[in-house]
Amino acid sequence: MKITLFNACVSAGLIEEYYKAIGSNAPVPNVLTSYFYADGNISRLLEMQKNGKIGQFYLDSGAFSFKNGELVKNDFEAERFLDGYIGYLKLFGHKFDAHFTLDNNFKDPEHNLNYFLRINSSLVNSEKKTVPVLHAEGKAMLEEFKLYADMGCKHVAIGSNVKIKERKYWEEFQKIRAKKGIKIHLFGVIHEKDLSVLKMIMPDSCDSGKIFQVTKFGFLLYLKENPKTHTKSFDRIYIGGKETPPEKSLTFSQYIAKQENEDFKQYLESINVDHGKMLDNSTLTHVINLHQVCLYEAYLNEAIFNSDKKE
């Protein structure tokens, strides 16, 4: 088994700059994009996948933006959005490796089930079925999962709002999953989840957009190993952009001055990037963050699936 890590909030232009900076042998990123932002960017990304510049390509409905952006303000607009999404899937859904339902009410599983059924019934002749998303917790989550499993769903996602706790329910979850042969996708900020949580869920895939959101606030991510625990996590380095750095932030000059971060300095030299270039071109920070996440995917698989072999 292997965990596939998807990068959300990625544009075609960023992918192009990524290969320019890191090189043609750079790890190939997997991408999750949103119908909410369906424009020329998606067609360019699909072309890049044909050319091997992107690995797997998932289409999200945009439920998170739907919920938090307040762009769909009433039931009438929600219905129009659903109709648009269904129309888009009829035309282009087959081009993606998977697509997710419009789960736009995180507190109402019945509403999300209704939308899921309407999407699937509209795509009855499609080879690729809509992936439902769980939002309940504890025993209710298990019952929601059983419902979709009994409907024959072979791919189910877990919403970013779900708190991973109460091991007994997840143990039962895994029994059903194994018996039915169901793939699991885990939404949201994967790099902030404890490895023990990931070992409990053992998703086939996961994604995160927060790793790119930090760039908007001037932060660079660097995957660093703890010499004591031999585990890796992201250091957040403040690049600049504000006269006063955010409180308790480690600035670029402070970070690179530390002897134990010599590897970071060598890394930047290897891709011919320095502090000045990042200040002049914010895309370079996005590029490095994308590269670090691709490296994190390899680390996740090593840490989760090979840790027991080393012990």
N, C-alpha and C positions, 0 to 999 in steps of 0.2 A: 504493500500500500504506500501511497505517496500523497502528501498534502500539496495541493496546487494553490499558490497564493496569487490572488488577483489584485491588480492595482486600479483603484477607482480614481476618478477625476483626472484622467489622462487624455491629453489631446494628441492628434496626429502630429502636430508641429513639435510637441515635446518628444515624441518617439524619434522623429528625425534628428533632433538635436542630441538626443541620447546616444545614438550610434555615431554621430560625428565626434562627440567628446570621448566616449568610452572605447569606441572602436568596433569594427565589424564582428569581433568575437565576443562581444558583450552578451551576458545572459539574456535570453529572449523573454521579455515581460509578457505576462498574461494580463488581459485588460477586462474590466467590468465597466460598461458605459450605461448611460441612462436614457431612456426614451424621452424623458423630461427635457433633455437637451438634444433631441434628434434634429440634426442639421447636417451640413456638409461634412462635419467632423466624422460622423459614423461611416459614411461611404468611404472616406479616406482610410479609416482604420480597417475596414473590411478589405480594402485593396492591399494594405500592408500585411494583413494576415495571409493573403494569397502569396505574397512575396517572402513569407517566412520571417517578417520583422516583428510579428506578434504571435504568441503561442495560442492558448485558448481565448475565446472571446465570448463573454456573457453579456446579455442585455437585461438590465433591471428596468422595472416599470417607472421608477422615479418616485416611489411611494414616500421615501424619506423627505424629498424636496416637496412633494405634494402636501405632506403633513406639516412641515415646518416653515415652508416658504409663504404660506397663506396666499398662494396664487389661485387656488381653487376654493372659493368661499362658500359654496352652497351645493345642495344635492344636484341641481340642474347642471352646474359646471362639472361636477364629478362624473355625471353620466356622459357628458360630452367628451370628457377626458378618456373615460373607459372606451367609448366608441372609437375614438381616435387611435388608442393603443391597439385595440382589436384589429382595426383596419391596417395599421402598420405591420402587425404580426402576420396577417394574411399575405401581405406583399413580400415581407423581408424576414419573417421569423426563422425561416429555414436556413438563413445565412449564419446564424449564431449557434454556438455550441450548446447554449441553454438560454431560456428566457424565464423571467419570474413574474408571478401574478401581481396584480395591483392590490396590494395589501395595505390600503391607505388608512385603515383604522386600527391602530395598534392595541386598542382596548376592546375590540368587538370581533372575535373569531367568526361569529355567524355572518357578519357583513363581509368579511374577507372570503369566507367560503362561498358566498353568493357570487362575488366577483370572479372567483376562481372557476366556478362552474360555468358562468357565462362566457368566460374567455375560452375554456376548453371546448364547450359545445359549439362555439363559433369556428374552432379550428379542428373540427372532427376528422377532417381528411389529412391533417398535418402529421408528419412522422414524429415531430418533436412536440411533446406535451408541455404545458405550462407547469412550472415548479411552484408549489404552494409554499407559504412562509408561516412558520409557527410564531405566535406572540404570547401565548399563555405561559404560565410557570407552574412548577411542581406537578401535582397530580393532574391538573387541568391541561398542562402541556402534553403529558403522556396520552391523555384521552384525545387531544387534538391530533397528535401524531398517529394514533391508532386509526382514527377516522380516515386520514389520507392514505395510510398504508392499506386499509381495507378497500379503498377505492382503486387500488392498483398503482398508485404513484410510485415511480422508481427513483425519484429525485425530490428531496424535501429540504427546505432551507430553515434556519433558525434565525429569528429576527435579532437585530442588534440590541434591542431593549430587554431581551430575556436574560435574567440573572442565572448563571450556571451554578446551581447549588442542589442540595438534597440528592446525594449520590444514589440513593435507592431507586429513584425514578429514572435516572440515567442508565442504571444497570438494566432495568426492564426495557428501556428505550433501545439499548444495544442488542438485546435478544430479539426484539421485533425486527430491527434493522437487518440483522444477520439472516434471519429466517426469510425475510421478504426480498433481500438483496437491494436495499435502498441506499442511494448515494446521499450524502449530507453536505450542505453548504452552510458555512457559519458567517453571518454578516457582521461587519464592524470591527474597528480598532484592534485588530488581531495582535499587534505587537505589545499591547498593554495587558493582554491576558496571561495569567500564570501558566507555565508549561503543564502543571498538574491538571489544570482545567482542560487544556487541549488534549491531554492524554485520556481524560474522562469522556470527552466528546468524540475524539478521533475523526474530525471532519475530513471529507475527501477534498474539500476546497474551502477557502476563506478569503476575505478581502478586507481592505482598509482604505479609507480616503483621508483619514486624519493625518497620516504621514505626509500628505501633500498640503494639507491645511496649515501645517506648521510653517511652511515656506512663506505663506502670506504675512506671517508675523516676524519674518527675518531669521528663521532658525534652519540650521543644517543638521541632518541626522548622520551619525557615524556609528557603525556597528562595532562595538568594542567588547573584548573578552575580559571578564573579571578574573585576574590571576589567581584568586583564592578559590573561587567556586568553579572556574572554567566554563561558566555560562556566559552567554552573550546578550547584550541589550543595547538599545540606542542611546548614545550620548546626544544631547541637544545643545548645539553650539550657536550662540547668537552672532549672526553675521553683521548686522547693522541695519540702518534705515531710520532709526530714531536717535535723537540726541541723547536721550536717557534710556539705557537698556532696561528691559523688564526686570523687576526685582528678583534677586538671587540668580540671575542668568549668568552663565559662563560665557564670556565673550571669546571671539575668535583668537585674539591676541593672548588671552589668558590660557586658553586651551592648548594652542600650538607651542607655547613657551614651556609647557611641562615635559620633562624628559620622557615620562612614560607614554607620551603621545607622539613619539617620533614616527611611529607607523602611520599616523594620520598625515604628517608632513610628507612622508614618502608617497603616500597614496595620491595626494594632490599633485605632486611632482610628476607622477606616472601618467596622469591625464592632462598635464600642462594647464592646471588651473591654480590661481592664487586668490588671495582675499580681494585684491583690487578688481580682478575680472568678475568676481561674484557680485561686488557692489555695483559694477557698471552694467551687469547683465543678470537679472534675477533668474532668468531661465536656467542658468548654470546650477543654481541651488536646487531647482526642481530636478535637473538631470542627475545630480549626485544623490539626491534623496531616492529617486527611482532606482538607481544602481544599487544603493544600499538595501533597498527592499528586496530586490532580486537576489542579493546575497543572503538576505535573511530567510528567504524561502529554502535555500539549501541548508542553512543552519537549522531551521525548524525540523526538517526531515531527519537530519543527523541526530539532533537532540532527542526527538520523540521516538524514532524507530530504532536507533542504534544504541541508545543509552543503556538498555538492559544487557546488550551484548558485551559492553565494556566492563560491567560490574561483575 
